[in-house]
Amino acid sequence: MFKARAPRYPIRFQIVYDDDQGFMTGPVVDISESGVFIETVMPLKPGVRVKLTPLLNDDVGLFEIEGEVVRKNDYDLDNHFDRTPGMGIRFLNANDEQVEQLRQMFAAAQVKPKV
């Protein structure tokens, strides 16, 4: 059965991701209730689990959410200069409080989802 894709919001902010090997940070390209795309020239491999902490204003507050890398776009100017390098991460086991914090972030940003 086809599951509709969650609306993606083009909200730009920094996010910290921890793969248990170290902390890294990158800019978010877009985010939804089910996942996030982070721009980076050194994306992690699909299957790697990470802990994500969005760096937001005080209105939403600090929170952490687990995720798993599901795809990566390698940095390759020769063949894919029009594709943003980075990685798509699917949220895992997001609880009601985390989903509500995501919704507050979308509302605070006052942006419409991508079509």
N, CA, C and O atoms as a GROMACS GRO file, in nm:
protein
  460
    1MET      N    1   0.084  -0.118   0.000
    1MET     CA    2   0.000   0.000   0.000
    1MET      C    3   0.088   0.124   0.000
    1MET      O    4   0.187   0.130   0.073
    2PHE      N    5   0.053   0.223  -0.081
    2PHE     CA    6   0.127   0.348  -0.092
    2PHE      C    7   0.100   0.436   0.029
    2PHE      O    8  -0.015   0.459   0.066
    3LYS      N    9   0.206   0.485   0.089
    3LYS     CA   10   0.192   0.577   0.202
    3LYS      C   11   0.232   0.717   0.155
    3LYS      O   12   0.340   0.736   0.098
    4ALA      N   13   0.145   0.813   0.178
    4ALA     CA   14   0.172   0.950   0.136
    4ALA      C   15   0.295   1.004   0.208
    4ALA      O   16   0.317   0.978   0.326
    5ARG      N   17   0.373   1.079   0.135
    5ARG     CA   18   0.493   1.140   0.191
    5ARG      C   19   0.453   1.257   0.280
    5ARG      O   20   0.366   1.336   0.243
    6ALA      N   21   0.516   1.269   0.395
    6ALA     CA   22   0.487   1.380   0.486
    6ALA      C   23   0.530   1.511   0.421
    6ALA      O   24   0.634   1.515   0.355
    7PRO      N   25   0.453   1.618   0.437
    7PRO     CA   26   0.490   1.747   0.379
    7PRO      C   27   0.628   1.791   0.429
    7PRO      O   28   0.658   1.780   0.548
    8ARG      N   29   0.710   1.841   0.336
    8ARG     CA   30   0.844   1.889   0.371
    8ARG      C   31   0.843   2.041   0.378
    8ARG      O   32   0.786   2.108   0.292
    9TYR      N   33   0.906   2.094   0.482
    9TYR     CA   34   0.910   2.238   0.503
    9TYR      C   35   1.051   2.289   0.475
    9TYR      O   36   1.149   2.234   0.526
   10PRO      N   37   1.064   2.394   0.392
   10PRO     CA   38   1.195   2.450   0.358
   10PRO      C   39   1.247   2.544   0.466
   10PRO      O   40   1.264   2.664   0.443
   11ILE      N   41   1.272   2.490   0.583
   11ILE     CA   42   1.317   2.569   0.696
   11ILE      C   43   1.469   2.554   0.706
   11ILE      O   44   1.520   2.442   0.707
   12ARG      N   45   1.541   2.666   0.715
   12ARG     CA   46   1.686   2.662   0.722
   12ARG      C   47   1.732   2.689   0.865
   12ARG      O   48   1.699   2.792   0.924
   13PHE      N   49   1.806   2.595   0.921
   13PHE     CA   50   1.867   2.610   1.052
   13PHE      C   51   1.978   2.505   1.062
   13PHE      O   52   1.988   2.415   0.979
   14GLN      N   53   2.060   2.518   1.162
   14GLN     CA   54   2.168   2.422   1.184
   14GLN      C   55   2.117   2.306   1.270
   14GLN      O   56   2.031   2.324   1.356
   15ILE      N   57   2.172   2.189   1.245
   15ILE     CA   58   2.137   2.071   1.324
   15ILE      C   59   2.265   1.997   1.359
   15ILE      O   60   2.356   1.986   1.277
   16VAL      N   61   2.271   1.946   1.480
   16VAL     CA   62   2.385   1.865   1.524
   16VAL      C   63   2.346   1.719   1.508
   16VAL      O   64   2.236   1.679   1.546
   17TYR      N   65   2.438   1.639   1.453
   17TYR     CA   66   2.412   1.496   1.441
   17TYR      C   67   2.531   1.419   1.497
   17TYR      O   68   2.647   1.453   1.473
   18ASP      N   69   2.500   1.315   1.571
   18ASP     CA   70   2.599   1.233   1.641
   18ASP      C   71   2.583   1.089   1.597
   18ASP      O   72   2.478   1.029   1.616
   19ASP      N   73   2.689   1.034   1.538
   19ASP     CA   74   2.686   0.894   1.492
   19ASP      C   75   2.763   0.801   1.586
   19ASP      O   76   2.802   0.692   1.545
   20ASP      N   77   2.786   0.843   1.709
   20ASP     CA   78   2.863   0.771   1.811
   20ASP      C   79   3.013   0.769   1.780
   20ASP      O   80   3.091   0.711   1.856
   21GLN      N   81   3.053   0.831   1.669
   21GLN     CA   82   3.194   0.846   1.637
   21GLN      C   83   3.237   0.992   1.657
   21GLN      O   84   3.356   1.022   1.667
   22GLY      N   85   3.139   1.079   1.663
   22GLY     CA   86   3.168   1.220   1.681
   22GLY      C   87   3.046   1.304   1.648
   22GLY      O   88   2.950   1.257   1.587
   23PHE      N   89   3.052   1.430   1.689
   23PHE     CA   90   2.945   1.526   1.662
   23PHE      C   91   2.980   1.605   1.537
   23PHE      O   92   3.095   1.645   1.519
   24MET      N   93   2.883   1.628   1.453
   24MET     CA   94   2.898   1.712   1.335
   24MET      C   95   2.778   1.804   1.327
   24MET      O   96   2.677   1.781   1.395
   25THR      N   97   2.788   1.906   1.246
   25THR     CA   98   2.676   1.997   1.228
   25THR      C   99   2.662   2.031   1.081
   25THR      O  100   2.759   2.027   1.005
   26GLY      N  101   2.541   2.062   1.041
   26GLY     CA  102   2.517   2.100   0.903
   26GLY      C  103   2.386   2.174   0.892
   26GLY      O  104   2.303   2.168   0.982
   27PRO      N  105   2.367   2.244   0.779
   27PRO     CA  106   2.242   2.315   0.758
   27PRO      C  107   2.132   2.221   0.707
   27PRO      O  108   2.156   2.134   0.623
   28VAL      N  109   2.013   2.241   0.759
   28VAL     CA  110   1.897   2.167   0.714
   28VAL      C  111   1.848   2.230   0.584
   28VAL      O  112   1.837   2.352   0.573
   29VAL      N  113   1.818   2.145   0.485
   29VAL     CA  114   1.762   2.191   0.357
   29VAL      C  115   1.610   2.191   0.368
   29VAL      O  116   1.544   2.289   0.332
   30ASP      N  117   1.554   2.080   0.416
   30ASP     CA  118   1.412   2.071   0.445
   30ASP      C  119   1.388   1.964   0.550
   30ASP      O  120   1.473   1.878   0.576
   31ILE      N  121   1.269   1.971   0.610
   31ILE     CA  122   1.236   1.882   0.722
   31ILE      C  123   1.087   1.852   0.719
   31ILE      O  124   1.006   1.934   0.674
   32SER      N  125   1.051   1.734   0.768
   32SER     CA  126   0.911   1.695   0.780
   32SER      C  127   0.892   1.625   0.914
   32SER      O  128   0.985   1.616   0.994
   33GLU      N  129   0.771   1.576   0.937
   33GLU     CA  130   0.748   1.500   1.060
   33GLU      C  131   0.814   1.363   1.053
   33GLU      O  132   0.827   1.296   1.156
   34SER      N  133   0.858   1.321   0.935
   34SER     CA  134   0.917   1.187   0.922
   34SER      C  135   1.067   1.188   0.898
   34SER      O  136   1.130   1.083   0.906
   35GLY      N  137   1.126   1.304   0.868
   35GLY     CA  138   1.269   1.305   0.842
   35GLY      C  139   1.323   1.442   0.805
   35GLY      O  140   1.252   1.542   0.806
   36VAL      N  141   1.454   1.443   0.771
   36VAL     CA  142   1.524   1.568   0.745
   36VAL      C  143   1.631   1.543   0.638
   36VAL      O  144   1.685   1.433   0.629
   37PHE      N  145   1.661   1.647   0.559
   37PHE     CA  146   1.774   1.641   0.467
   37PHE      C  147   1.875   1.743   0.514
   37PHE      O  148   1.844   1.862   0.527
   38ILE      N  149   1.998   1.697   0.538
   38ILE     CA  150   2.106   1.782   0.588
   38ILE      C  151   2.210   1.798   0.478
   38ILE      O  152   2.256   1.700   0.420
   39GLU      N  153   2.246   1.921   0.449
   39GLU     CA  154   2.349   1.949   0.349
   39GLU      C  155   2.487   1.926   0.410
   39GLU      O  156   2.519   1.982   0.514
   40THR      N  157   2.568   1.844   0.343
   40THR     CA  158   2.704   1.818   0.386
   40THR      C  159   2.782   1.758   0.270
   40THR      O  160   2.726   1.684   0.189
   41VAL      N  161   2.911   1.789   0.261
   41VAL     CA  162   2.994   1.729   0.157
   41VAL      C  163   3.050   1.595   0.203
   41VAL      O  164   3.116   1.526   0.125
   42MET      N  165   3.023   1.558   0.328
   42MET     CA  166   3.067   1.429   0.381
   42MET      C  167   2.949   1.353   0.442
   42MET      O  168   2.944   1.334   0.563
   43PRO      N  169   2.852   1.310   0.358
   43PRO     CA  170   2.736   1.240   0.411
   43PRO      C  171   2.773   1.103   0.467
   43PRO      O  172   2.865   1.037   0.419
   44LEU      N  173   2.699   1.062   0.567
   44LEU     CA  174   2.717   0.929   0.625
   44LEU      C  175   2.653   0.825   0.533
   44LEU      O  176   2.570   0.858   0.449
   45LYS      N  177   2.693   0.701   0.550
   45LYS     CA  178   2.640   0.592   0.468
   45LYS      C  179   2.498   0.557   0.510
   45LYS      O  180   2.463   0.568   0.628
   46PRO      N  181   2.415   0.516   0.415
   46PRO     CA  182   2.282   0.467   0.451
   46PRO      C  183   2.292   0.353   0.553
   46PRO      O  184   2.380   0.267   0.544
   47GLY      N  185   2.200   0.355   0.649
   47GLY     CA  186   2.199   0.255   0.754
   47GLY      C  187   2.260   0.303   0.884
   47GLY      O  188   2.237   0.243   0.989
   48VAL      N  189   2.339   0.412   0.880
   48VAL     CA  190   2.400   0.466   1.001
   48VAL      C  191   2.293   0.535   1.084
   48VAL      O  192   2.214   0.614   1.032
   49ARG      N  193   2.291   0.504   1.213
   49ARG     CA  194   2.196   0.568   1.304
   49ARG      C  195   2.262   0.689   1.369
   49ARG      O  196   2.381   0.688   1.400
   50VAL      N  197   2.182   0.794   1.387
   50VAL     CA  198   2.232   0.918   1.444
   50VAL      C  199   2.133   0.973   1.547
   50VAL      O  200   2.014   0.940   1.546
   51LYS      N  201   2.186   1.055   1.635
   51LYS     CA  202   2.103   1.134   1.726
   51LYS      C  203   2.110   1.277   1.674
   51LYS      O  204   2.218   1.331   1.650
   52LEU      N  205   1.994   1.338   1.656
   52LEU     CA  206   1.984   1.471   1.598
   52LEU      C  207   1.936   1.572   1.702
   52LEU      O  208   1.844   1.545   1.779
   53THR      N  209   1.999   1.688   1.704
   53THR     CA  210   1.958   1.797   1.792
   53THR      C  211   1.947   1.925   1.711
   53THR      O  212   2.049   1.984   1.676
   54PRO      N  213   1.825   1.968   1.679
   54PRO     CA  214   1.808   2.094   1.605
   54PRO      C  215   1.853   2.212   1.691
   54PRO      O  216   1.822   2.219   1.810
   55LEU      N  217   1.925   2.306   1.630
   55LEU     CA  218   1.968   2.427   1.701
   55LEU      C  219   1.870   2.537   1.663
   55LEU      O  220   1.883   2.602   1.559
   56LEU      N  221   1.771   2.557   1.751
   56LEU     CA  222   1.659   2.647   1.724
   56LEU      C  223   1.653   2.758   1.827
   56LEU      O  224   1.730   2.761   1.923
   57ASN      N  225   1.559   2.849   1.804
   57ASN     CA  226   1.539   2.955   1.903
   57ASN      C  227   1.469   2.898   2.026
   57ASN      O  228   1.424   2.784   2.026
   58ASP      N  229   1.459   2.978   2.128
   58ASP     CA  230   1.403   2.932   2.256
   58ASP      C  231   1.255   2.900   2.250
   58ASP      O  232   1.204   2.830   2.338
   59ASP      N  233   1.184   2.948   2.149
   59ASP     CA  234   1.039   2.923   2.140
   59ASP      C  235   1.007   2.774   2.131
   59ASP      O  236   0.911   2.727   2.191
   60VAL      N  237   1.088   2.701   2.056
   60VAL     CA  238   1.063   2.558   2.038
   60VAL      C  239   1.134   2.476   2.145
   60VAL      O  240   1.083   2.373   2.188
   61GLY      N  241   1.250   2.521   2.189
   61GLY     CA  242   1.325   2.450   2.291
   61GLY      C  243   1.420   2.347   2.231
   61GLY      O  244   1.414   2.317   2.112
   62LEU      N  245   1.504   2.294   2.316
   62LEU     CA  246   1.604   2.196   2.275
   62LEU      C  247   1.545   2.056   2.286
   62LEU      O  248   1.484   2.022   2.388
   63PHE      N  249   1.564   1.974   2.184
   63PHE     CA  250   1.521   1.836   2.191
   63PHE      C  251   1.609   1.750   2.102
   63PHE      O  252   1.678   1.800   2.014
   64GLU      N  253   1.606   1.622   2.127
   64GLU     CA  254   1.686   1.525   2.051
   64GLU      C  255   1.592   1.421   1.991
   64GLU      O  256   1.491   1.384   2.052
   65ILE      N  257   1.626   1.376   1.872
   65ILE     CA  258   1.545   1.275   1.804
   65ILE      C  259   1.640   1.179   1.732
   65ILE      O  260   1.741   1.221   1.676
   66GLU      N  261   1.607   1.050   1.734
   66GLU     CA  262   1.690   0.951   1.667
   66GLU      C  263   1.651   0.939   1.521
   66GLU      O  264   1.536   0.960   1.484
   67GLY      N  265   1.749   0.904   1.439
   67GLY     CA  266   1.723   0.885   1.298
   67GLY      C  267   1.818   0.786   1.235
   67GLY      O  268   1.914   0.741   1.298
   68GLU      N  269   1.790   0.753   1.111
   68GLU     CA  270   1.874   0.662   1.034
   68GLU      C  271   1.892   0.720   0.894
   68GLU      O  272   1.796   0.762   0.830
   69VAL      N  273   2.017   0.722   0.848
   69VAL     CA  274   2.045   0.771   0.713
   69VAL      C  275   1.982   0.674   0.613
   69VAL      O  276   2.008   0.554   0.618
   70VAL      N  277   1.901   0.727   0.523
   70VAL     CA  278   1.834   0.642   0.424
   70VAL      C  279   1.885   0.669   0.282
   70VAL      O  280   1.868   0.585   0.193
   71ARG      N  281   1.947   0.785   0.260
   71ARG     CA  282   2.007   0.810   0.129
   71ARG      C  283   2.113   0.917   0.144
   71ARG      O  284   2.112   0.996   0.238
   72LYS      N  285   2.205   0.918   0.047
   72LYS     CA  286   2.307   1.022   0.047
   72LYS      C  287   2.332   1.070  -0.095
   72LYS      O  288   2.324   0.993  -0.191
   73ASN      N  289   2.362   1.197  -0.106
   73ASN     CA  290   2.402   1.258  -0.231
   73ASN      C  291   2.549   1.298  -0.214
   73ASN      O  292   2.580   1.390  -0.138
   74ASP      N  293   2.638   1.229  -0.282
   74ASP     CA  294   2.779   1.262  -0.271
   74ASP      C  295   2.810   1.394  -0.341
   74ASP      O  296   2.741   1.433  -0.436
   75TYR      N  297   2.912   1.461  -0.294
   75TYR     CA  298   2.960   1.584  -0.355
   75TYR      C  299   3.035   1.547  -0.482
   75TYR      O  300   3.139   1.482  -0.476
   76ASP      N  301   2.983   1.588  -0.597
   76ASP     CA  302   3.042   1.548  -0.726
   76ASP      C  303   3.012   1.656  -0.829
   76ASP      O  304   2.911   1.649  -0.900
   77LEU      N  305   3.100   1.756  -0.838
   77LEU     CA  306   3.077   1.867  -0.930
   77LEU      C  307   3.085   1.824  -1.076
   77LEU      O  308   3.026   1.889  -1.162
   78ASP      N  309   3.156   1.716  -1.105
   78ASP     CA  310   3.170   1.671  -1.244
   78ASP      C  311   3.039   1.619  -1.301
   78ASP      O  312   3.010   1.640  -1.419
   79ASN      N  313   2.959   1.551  -1.218
   79ASN     CA  314   2.839   1.485  -1.269
   79ASN      C  315   2.708   1.537  -1.212
   79ASN      O  316   2.604   1.525  -1.276
   80HIS      N  317   2.712   1.593  -1.093
   80HIS     CA  318   2.586   1.631  -1.027
   80HIS      C  319   2.596   1.771  -0.967
   80HIS      O  320   2.564   1.790  -0.849
   81PHE      N  321   2.638   1.868  -1.047
   81PHE     CA  322   2.654   2.003  -0.995
   81PHE      C  323   2.521   2.067  -0.956
   81PHE      O  324   2.519   2.168  -0.885
   82ASP      N  325   2.410   2.010  -1.002
   82ASP     CA  326   2.279   2.067  -0.971
   82ASP      C  327   2.211   1.999  -0.852
   82ASP      O  328   2.097   2.032  -0.819
   83ARG      N  329   2.279   1.904  -0.789
   83ARG     CA  330   2.220   1.828  -0.678
   83ARG      C  331   2.291   1.865  -0.548
   83ARG      O  332   2.414   1.862  -0.541
   84THR      N  333   2.215   1.900  -0.446
   84THR     CA  334   2.271   1.938  -0.317
   84THR      C  335   2.336   1.817  -0.251
   84THR      O  336   2.270   1.715  -0.233
   85PRO      N  337   2.465   1.826  -0.216
   85PRO     CA  338   2.527   1.715  -0.145
   85PRO      C  339   2.473   1.706  -0.003
   85PRO      O  340   2.450   1.808   0.062
   86GLY      N  341   2.453   1.585   0.044
   86GLY     CA  342   2.403   1.569   0.179
   86GLY      C  343   2.341   1.434   0.202
   86GLY      O  344   2.370   1.339   0.130
   87MET      N  345   2.255   1.426   0.303
   87MET     CA  346   2.195   1.298   0.338
   87MET      C  347   2.052   1.316   0.389
   87MET      O  348   2.020   1.412   0.458
   88GLY      N  349   1.970   1.220   0.350
   88GLY     CA  350   1.834   1.214   0.398
   88GLY      C  351   1.828   1.121   0.518
   88GLY      O  352   1.878   1.009   0.512
   89ILE      N  353   1.768   1.167   0.625
   89ILE     CA  354   1.760   1.090   0.749
   89ILE      C  355   1.614   1.073   0.787
   89ILE      O  356   1.539   1.170   0.796
   90ARG      N  357   1.574   0.948   0.810
   90ARG     CA  358   1.438   0.917   0.855
   90ARG      C  359   1.438   0.913   1.007
   90ARG      O  360   1.524   0.850   1.068
   91PHE      N  361   1.341   0.980   1.068
   91PHE     CA  362   1.328   0.976   1.214
   91PHE      C  363   1.282   0.837   1.256
   91PHE      O  364   1.199   0.775   1.190
   92LEU      N  365   1.335   0.791   1.368
   92LEU     CA  366   1.298   0.661   1.424
   92LEU      C  367   1.229   0.680   1.558
   92LEU      O  368   1.277   0.754   1.643
   93ASN      N  369   1.119   0.614   1.576
   93ASN     CA  370   1.050   0.609   1.707
   93ASN      C  371   1.026   0.747   1.768
   93ASN      O  372   1.043   0.766   1.888
   94ALA      N  373   0.986   0.842   1.686
   94ALA     CA  374   0.955   0.976   1.739
   94ALA      C  375   0.832   0.966   1.828
   94ALA      O  376   0.727   0.916   1.786
   95ASN      N  377   0.845   1.015   1.951
   95ASN     CA  378   0.730   1.011   2.042
   95ASN      C  379   0.642   1.134   2.020
   95ASN      O  380   0.676   1.224   1.944
   96ASP      N  381   0.528   1.136   2.087
   96ASP     CA  382   0.430   1.245   2.069
   96ASP      C  383   0.490   1.382   2.100
   96ASP      O  384   0.461   1.479   2.030
   97GLU      N  385   0.573   1.390   2.204
   97GLU     CA  386   0.633   1.517   2.242
   97GLU      C  387   0.729   1.568   2.133
   97GLU      O  388   0.730   1.687   2.102
   98GLN      N  389   0.808   1.478   2.074
   98GLN     CA  390   0.901   1.517   1.968
   98GLN      C  391   0.825   1.563   1.843
   98GLN      O  392   0.863   1.661   1.780
   99VAL      N  393   0.718   1.491   1.808
   99VAL     CA  394   0.637   1.530   1.693
   99VAL      C  395   0.574   1.666   1.717
   99VAL      O  396   0.567   1.749   1.626
  100GLU      N  397   0.527   1.691   1.838
  100GLU     CA  398   0.469   1.821   1.872
  100GLU      C  399   0.575   1.932   1.861
  100GLU      O  400   0.544   2.041   1.814
  101GLN      N  401   0.697   1.906   1.904
  101GLN     CA  402   0.804   2.005   1.893
  101GLN      C  403   0.834   2.035   1.745
  101GLN      O  404   0.860   2.150   1.709
  102LEU      N  405   0.831   1.932   1.661
  102LEU     CA  406   0.849   1.953   1.517
  102LEU      C  407   0.738   2.042   1.463
  102LEU      O  408   0.764   2.136   1.387
  103ARG      N  409   0.614   2.015   1.502
  103ARG     CA  410   0.501   2.095   1.456
  103ARG      C  411   0.512   2.240   1.502
  103ARG      O  412   0.478   2.332   1.428
  104GLN      N  413   0.559   2.261   1.624
  104GLN     CA  414   0.579   2.396   1.674
  104GLN      C  415   0.686   2.468   1.592
  104GLN      O  416   0.674   2.588   1.564
  105MET      N  417   0.790   2.394   1.552
  105MET     CA  418   0.895   2.452   1.470
  105MET      C  419   0.838   2.495   1.334
  105MET      O  420   0.871   2.603   1.286
  106PHE      N  421   0.755   2.410   1.273
  106PHE     CA  422   0.694   2.445   1.144
  106PHE      C  423   0.608   2.570   1.158
  106PHE      O  424   0.613   2.660   1.074
  107ALA      N  425   0.528   2.576   1.265
  107ALA     CA  426   0.439   2.690   1.286
  107ALA      C  427   0.520   2.818   1.313
  107ALA      O  428   0.486   2.924   1.261
  108ALA      N  429   0.626   2.808   1.393
  108ALA     CA  430   0.708   2.924   1.426
  108ALA      C  431   0.778   2.979   1.302
  108ALA      O  432   0.800   3.099   1.292
  109ALA      N  433   0.814   2.892   1.209
  109ALA     CA  434   0.885   2.935   1.088
  109ALA      C  435   0.792   3.006   0.990
  109ALA      O  436   0.839   3.079   0.903
  110GLN      N  437   0.663   2.986   1.004
  110GLN     CA  438   0.562   3.049   0.919
  110GLN      C  439   0.591   3.028   0.770
  110GLN      O  440   0.585   3.121   0.691
  111VAL      N  441   0.623   2.904   0.734
  111VAL     CA  442   0.645   2.870   0.593
  111VAL      C  443   0.546   2.762   0.553
  111VAL      O  444   0.498   2.685   0.636
  112LYS      N  445   0.517   2.759   0.426
  112LYS     CA  446   0.427   2.657   0.372
  112LYS      C  447   0.510   2.536   0.329
  112LYS      O  448   0.625   2.551   0.287
  113PRO      N  449   0.452   2.416   0.337
  113PRO     CA  450   0.525   2.298   0.292
  113PRO      C  451   0.551   2.303   0.143
  113PRO      O  452   0.478   2.367   0.067
  114LYS      N  453   0.659   2.234   0.101
  114LYS     CA  454   0.690   2.222  -0.042
  114LYS      C  455   0.582   2.139  -0.109
  114LYS      O  456   0.528   2.046  -0.049
  115VAL      N  457   0.552   2.172  -0.232
  115VAL     CA  458   0.450   2.097  -0.307
  115VAL      C  459   0.517   1.992  -0.391
  115VAL      O  460   0.450   1.918  -0.463
   0.00000   0.00000   0.00000
